[in-house]
Amino acid sequence: MAALAIAALIGWGCVIGATEVVESVRSGMLNNRKGPDILAAERPVLYWALLCFYTAATLTAAGLALLVLATAVRDLMGARGPER
């Protein structure tokens, strides 16, 4: 059950991250909460580099969430089988 909760928490973070990436592409601006925002028109190389990094991090976290979810479901289904 703890693994399911962890997978749900990671998945929720992935949804938030994907929403931020989509919003950044739509607006052409990365919202930098600790400094000036990064605009695609002003600094395109930095904008796209950071956007690719954020996308890769979100996809990696989504893969981790799916792996943890698959492991949790396998363990829950295996616990109910006649072998144990």
GIJO-V238378 format. One record per run of one state. SS is the DSSP state (H for helix, E for strand, L for the rest). FROM is the first residue (numbers start at 1). TO is the last residue. Records with the same first field share a line. If there is no record, write none. Layout:
# GIJO-V238378
SS=FROM-TO / FROM-TO
This chain:
# GIJO-V238378
L=1-1 / 28-28 / 31-37 / 40-43 / 80-84
H=2-27 / 44-79
E=29-30 / 38-39
